[in-house]
């Protein structure tokens, strides 16, 4: 495979591994609720759903190891615990969520089958792909992703050009912050550390190119995937906003059904009667490729944890698919509700690890990693507890922490700690430096 073709195939595969259920369903309703503020809400959404994830891919290009390498500067024990937690979250929440979305929007409306049958067939196919590990990158990059992209561009392109742009007033007081927090639910930052490792291992299986060559390839593939995500997210948010006054969404419905009904309404207006069938195929493909990436990434990690054991790979893949079948019985909304407190706990740490692995090494010593991760963890606790404790019990804490009312109380303390520890490191280095005489 020549270099340009390899970059394109890898970039397409990376895009497809990112783009799943939440990525398709979340942006249109976000735009619908943002109305005339759709551009501002898009800016916030892009930070957590595009910029941070692609920085995660750039970090993988720099490290070219596994997810373990993201946190090993904090401590080896921390990194192992972090990896296990993230992989368990990945196969317990976003992976089954892809099956739930496929059932609710693509399968049940057409065939009226049970969630058990849908998720069983779905994860049976996922397991088939994951067990054929060496072919994943090529098949997804060459065949599935181009089909997904063409279908998405058709819906977005026809929709934008045929819309009368009749927008509702915005429902958001802080659209940028609301967009940023909605980006959490795509799981794209977590996806970056999971599927980035899949890309690294796939490239290592396929070729023996140099470290620098793979670094260049991964960065360019990341840029391609990020550009695709940016264009499609912006298009889907704009569609939700521009059709806001044309499509009625019943507020009494659960959030997942609101998202589904809005997307169905848009597809019907853009593609006519064939719109629902078109949408069903699109959702099924987008969800499936993401589930394959998550299960393969999890199996890869546990294979490495048990001394490159193929048996560990197979057991993890089977366990991940069985768990997907079980959790996939829940509806999409229920899975999101389970995910929210977990996201508020693990997402800030993931973002910080990505950023620290991207900055130059001279600004990311072991002491910087440790102190910034610790402070991020501590200041994320109120964001996690708000889903467990009564709101009034946390009002005092939240009022004393900048940005805490927006669930971003960890941001400023982490930044301040990053600066302070670097100043201390520079001071120590100068103090210990004694020029030769």
N, C-alpha and C positions, 0 to 999 in steps of 0.2 A: 504494500500500500504506500503510495507516494505521500510526502509530508503534508501537502495541502488537504488531500483527501482524508488523511488520518486526523488532522485537526478538526475538520468539519464533522466527521463521524463521531469523534470524541465529544465535541461541543454539542452536537445534537443529542447524543446519549445522555450527557450531563443535564441538559435542559429537561429531557424527558424524565429522568430520575427525580428531578426537583418537582416537576409539574404534576400534581395529583389532585385529589378531591378538593381540599381546602383552597388550593390555588385557583381553581375554576369557579367555585361556588362563593367564596368570600368577596372578591372584588366588586361584582355587579351590585350586590346589596349595599356594600359600603358606598358606592357611587350614588345609588338610589337615595340613601339617607343623607348623603352629603349635599345633594342637589347642586346649587350654584357654587358651592365650595369644593367641587369635585377635584379641582387642581390642587388645592391645599391638602386635602386628605390623601391625594396620590403621593405628594411629597413625603408625608410621614410614613405611608405604607411602603414606599420604595426603600426607605432606610433599613427597616427590619426584614423586608421580604426580598430585597435584591442586593443592596450594597453590602450589608453584613454577610449574607451567605456567599457572595462572590469573593469577598475578602477571605472567607473561610477556605475557598478553593485555592486562592493565592497562597494561603498559609500551608495548605497541603503540598502545593508546588515547591514551596521552600523546604518543607520537612521531608516529604516523600517517605513517610513511614505509615503508622497507623494512628487511630485516634489517641492511643496511649501517649504519643509524642506531644500532643497538645497540652497535656497537663503535667508532664513528668518533671518540669522545673519547679512545680509547687512541691511535689514529693511523689515517689513511685507509688506509695500506698494511695494517695489522693487520686492519682491518675487512674489506677485500676478501679477504684470505687466509682469515680466519675464515669468511666467507660461503661461499666456494668449497669449503672443507673440509666444512662442515656440509651443504651441498647435495649434494656428492658422497657423503657418508656416508648421507644420507637416501635417495637413489635407489639406492645400492648395498647397503643393509642392510634398513632397516625396510620399504621399498617391496616388494622381492622377498620379504621374510618374510611379507607378507600373502598373496602368491600361494602360497607353500609351505604355509602354514596352511590356506588354502582347499582346496588339493589333498589334503593328508593327511587332513583331517577331513571336508570337505564333498563332495568330488568322487570321490576314489579309492574310498572304501568303497561308493559307489553304482554307479559306472560303470567302475571298474578301468582308467581311462585313464592315459596316461603323463604325467609332470610337464611334458614339453615341450608336449603338446597343451593341458593345462590353463593353463599360464602364457601360451601364445600367444593363446588365446581371451581370457583374463583381461586381459592388457595391451592387446590389440586394443580391447576395450571401454573400458579406462582412457583410451587415446589418443583414442577417439571423444568421450568426455566432456571431456577436456582441450582438444581443438581447438574445442569449443563453449564457450569460456571464459565468456561472459556469462551462460550458463544454469546454471552449476555451483551457485552458492549457493542459488538458488531451488529447483532440482530436489531437491537433497540435503535442504535444510531443510524443504520442504513434503511430500515423499513418502517418501524413504528413512529419514530419522531417526525419524519417528513410528513406522514399522514396526519398526525396530530396538528402540526404547525399549519398545514394547508387548510384544514378544517377550521382552526381558530381564526386564521386570517380571513377566511370567507365570511364567518359570522360577524367579526369585528368590522371588516371593510364594508360589507353590504349594509350593516347596521348603522354605521356612522354616516354613510352617504345618504341613507334613506330616512334618517331621523329628522324630525322637525325641531329638535332641541328644546322641547318644552319641559323645563326643569322645575322640580319642587323646591321650596325653601329648605335650607339646611337644618338638620336636626342636631347638629353638633355645635357645642360652645367652643371647643378647641379642636378644630378639624385635623391639624397636623398631629397632635398627640393621639387623637382617636385613630387616625390612620396608622400611626406607629404601633400602637397596641394591637390593632387588628392584624398587623403583620406578624405578630407573635404566633397567631393561630395557624399560619401557613406551615409552621414547623420548619421553615427554610434554613434558619441558622443551625438548628440541630441536624437538619438534612445535609447541610454542607459538610459537617464533620463526619457524618455517616457515609454518604454517597461519594464524598471525595476520596475516602479510603477505598471504596469499590473501584473507582477510576484508577487509582495508583496500582492496586493489585492486578486489575485487568491489563494495564499496560505492561506490567512486569511479566505477566503470563505470556503476552503476545510477542514481546520483543526484548532485546538486550541493549537498547540504546543508552547513551550516557545520561548521567544525572542532569547535566545542563540542558540536554536536548529534551528530556522529559519535562523539565521545569518550564521550558519555553512552550512546549506543546500544551501543558496543563493550563498555563496562564492564558494562552490564546483561546483554548477551548472554554475556559471560564468566562472570558470576555464575550464569546459567542453566546453562551448560555445566558449570561447576565443581560445582554442586549435583547435576546428573545423574551426573557421574563419581563424586562422593563416595558417593551412595546406592548406585550399582551396584557399585562396588568393595567397599564394606562388605558388601553383600549377597552377592557372590560369594565373598569371604573367609569370611564366616560359613557359607555353604553348604558350602564345602570342609571347614571345621572340624566342623560339625554332622553331616555324613555320614561323618566319618572312620572310625568303627567299623563302618559298614555297607558301605562300598565298599573292596574290596581292591585296592591298587595295587602291582604287582610292582616292587620296587626294582631288579631287574635290567634293566628297560626303560630306554631313554633318557628324559631329562627331558621331551622333547616328547611322547613317547607316554604317559608318566605323566599329563601335563596333559590330553591328549586323552581318555584312558581315564576319568579322573576326571570330566571335564565330560560325557562320554557317559553315564557311570553316573548322574550327578545328573539329567540330562535324562530318562533312562529312568524313574527313580524318581518324578520330578515329573509327567511328561507321558505316561508309558506307552509303548506301541509306536511312537507317532508322534514320540517324543522325538528320535530320531536325525535324522529328516527336518527337524524343527523346528530343531534345532541346526545342521544343515548350511546351511539358508537364512540363519539368524542370522549365522553365521561369515562366509559369503560376502558378505553385505551390509556387515557391519562392516568387514571387510578391504578391500572394494572402495572404500568412501568414503574411507578413509585413503589408499590408493594414489593416488586421484584428487587429493587435497589435496597430497600430497608432490610428485607430478609437475607439477601446475599451479604450485605454489609455486616449484619449481626453474626451470621455464620462464619464469615471471614475472621472476625475478631476472636470468637471463641476457638476457632481452629488454631490461631496463633497463640492464644492463651494456653492451649494444651499441646504445645510443642509441635505445631503444624500437623495435627492429627485430622485426617480426612473423616474419621469416625465422629469426631467432635463437630465437624462441619455439617455432616448429615443429620446428626441428632439435633443440633441447634436449628437447622432449616426445617426439619419436621416439627419440632416443638413450636417454632415461630408460626408455622402455618396452622397448627392445631389451635394455638392461642388466638390466631386471627379468626378462625371459624367460630370460636366460642364468643369472643368479644364482638364479632361482627353481627351477632344477633341483636345487639342494641341499635337504636336508631342513631342517625348522624348527630342530632342535637345532644343526646345523652352523652355521647363520646366527647363532644366539645366541652360539656359541663364538667366531665371528669378531668379533662385536660387542663382547664384554666388554672386551678391552683398549682398543678404540677409545673406548668409553663412559667408561672410567676416565680417559682423557686429555681428551676434549672436554666431558664433562658438567659437571665443576666450573667450567670457564671459562664455560659457558653459564649455569649457575646464578648465578654472580657477575655476569655482564652483565645478567641479568634483574633481580636485586636492586638493582644500582647505577642502573638506569634507572627503577626504581620509587620510590626514595627521593627526597626533595626535592632540587632542583638544588644548593642551597647546601651539601649534604653530599656532592655527587658531582661535584667539579671534575675537570678533565682530569688533574691530578696524582693524585687519588684513583683514578680509573679505571686509569691506567697502573700505579701501584704495586701496587694490589690484584690486578689481572690478572696481573702479572708474578709476584708471590709465590704466587698460586694455581697458575699454570703450574708453577713450580719444585717446589712441594710435592705436586703431582699426579704427578710423574715416578715416584716409587717405586710408586704404585698401578698405573701403566702397566707398569713393568718386572717386576712380580711375575708377569705372564703370559708373560714372555720368559726371565727368568733363574731359576736355582734359588732356592728359598725361603731357604736358609741364607745366600746372598750378600747378602740385604737385611735380615737379622734385626737387624744393628747399627743401620742407619738407621731402621728401623721402631720399634725400642725407644726411640730418642731423640726421636721426634716424637709428641706427644700425639695420640691417636686414630688413629695410622697403622695399627695392627693391625686396625682396622675399615674400612680403606680411606677414611678421612676425615681424613688428615693435613693436608690443605689448609685445613680449616675454621677452626681457631684462628689460624694465621698470617694468613689473609685478614682475619679480624675485627680482630686486633690492628693490622694495617697500616691498615685503614680508620680506626680510631680515631686512630692516630698521625699520619697524613697530614692528617686533619681538624684536629687540634690545631695542627699546623704551619701549615696554611692560615689558621686563625683568628689565630694569633700574627702571621703576616706581614701580614694585613689590618689588624690593630690597629696594628702598627708603621708601616705606610704611611699610616694615616689621620691627617690633620691637620685638626682642626676649624677652621672659619672664625672669624676674630677680628673 
